[in-house]
């Protein structure tokens, strides 16, 4: 009987190990994924696990439907597209946007680079916000442009840090906005739909960079 119990225990352990392996293979212990749907198409976003406060907050707001109907209210071609202001829902044409939020901020989790497709938290300026705390809901997605290695390394020297060579290569080949690094929290990246960023970035805008034709979004967590 004891031998049978031991054999059954070994079998159960083996099944458990196999289950955990399969779960990991399917992304069960990996990154949370989200979709940002617009009239131009869908961007699939991977949320980083090393920025847990921003990740969990984004998941919470998305699951509550907070972002649905909000606009990409600030669009600067060659730089970024910004959204997540609750005041943008149903906002009349010409209304200034960008001040709304859920009523709280998030502690900074700064470290990731602003490669094209980076999902980053908007925030108030250093003068108002020396701790670089993030908006509770507003975010921007980096478009940027391809950078020279010299420019990337110069940006790092100016802020007294050094890029890994792999990051310099990404800025050269993919593009981004290295001048934002170490100042804003990047908490995810677009893994499918980079072309959607380019399409939104091309829309006509007014003086404050709000699109003349609204660009609403829907956000959902897909795993």
Secondary structure, DSSP 8 states (H G I E B T S, - for coil): -HHHHHHHHHHHHHHHHHHHHHHHHTTTTS--EEEEEETTEEEEEEE-TT-HHHHHHHHHHHHTTTTTT-BEEEEETTTEEEE--GGGTT--TT---S---SS-EE--------BTTEEEE----TTT-TT--EESS-EEEE--B---HHHHHHHHHHTT----HHHHHHHHHT-B-GGGTTTS-EEEEEEE-HHHHHHHHTS-B-TTS-BSS--B-EEEE--
